[in-house]
Amino acid sequence: MIHQEEIENVVREVLRLIDYEKQPKKSKLLVLHQESEKSFQQIDRLKRYWDLKQIPFSYHGIPSGFQHAVFLEVGQDLLVKAALGIADSPESIHFSKLMYQEYRVDFVLDDHLSWIIESVENGTNENKYLQKLVQYKMQLQDFGVHFYPLSAIIPNEKISSITQSDTIRDQHTLPETLLTKEMVEKWKMKSIHIHPKTIITPLARDIAKEKGITIKFMNQNEG
């Protein structure tokens, strides 16, 4: 005899596979980095949203099948050399190759240079040295290079699923396609409004009955 928990697990897995098939195909992104702890953390975040291939600056060659590349933690050395067309370091050589191949190139600057993103040529800063760095940035923009903070490359993260949350939001409407016993156990209200196509597992119904929670279909009679 099949237990209700086994049925619930099967339903959950089927819906997970359906949701996976519905997900839009990720765009390809080539990420070049200096193998620092911060770079690897940034790569982990990018992987959620991109079909990503990451290579360290020390890697020789450019993988095929990409047209968009991002350099992480870009420092002053690469900024200046890229603007002047100098290719004598691993990262500047990679940059040169990508520009020859007409890649879209984005720079994510390191913390020491992040101020440049908001700077404009002939701004209020009277420091001639800093003005020169801004000019290098603008030269690269003329080449087609984009300067972004990492957050501009990472879309807003979706609100965590209720099954992954420690607490349920204080609201009546459930936005999920599957209502499980775990969700009902955490539910704080006296009614749950669900969409007509939401699947209710048998255990979820039992727990709702025990807690006195009414399950209602939106625009329909009670479920």
Secondary structure, DSSP 8 states (H G I E B T S, - for coil): ---HHHHHHHHHHHHHHHHHHHS----EEEEEE---HHHHHHHHHHTTTSEEEEEETT--S--SS--EEEEEEE-HHHHHHHHHT---SHHHHHHHHHHHTT-EEEEEE-GGGGGGGG--TT-S---HHHHHHHHHHHHHHHHT-EE--HHHHS-------GGG-SS--S-SB---SEE-HHHHHH--SSEEEE-TT-EE-HHHHHHHHHHT-EEEETTS-B-
